[in-house]
Amino acid sequence: MTRLPPAAPRRGGVGGGKEAETRQIASSVLDADEGVKFTLTAIRSTAAPLRATVRLKVFVGQHGRLVLSDQVRVGAVDSWFWFPVTGRGPSASSRRRAPTPHPSR
């Protein structure tokens, strides 16, 4: 996945009065020919502002446009911390690093 620079916060309606702040944290096009795109979005908790829920959305190409195909919550509701997920150098990075080899004796 491609890590996006921190975006300006957006407000997304969740109903019930107070709106939750949302921020897209990653986006990736896996198949340009078929038009398959994935996005990860953090949704800030209105009950506990330091917490967030993360949602994965899948879009597929139909008639030259990307259309939402499926979406799923990643983990439990409010199980992520807002600032590490949305800030610079998040702790929940989608990139894996190879382990550093230890010298053998």
Summary of the structure (lengths in Angstrom):
residues: 105
radius of gyration: 16.5
end to end distance: 37.4
largest distance: 63.3
contacts: 239
relative contact order: 0.19
helix: 5%
strand: 48%
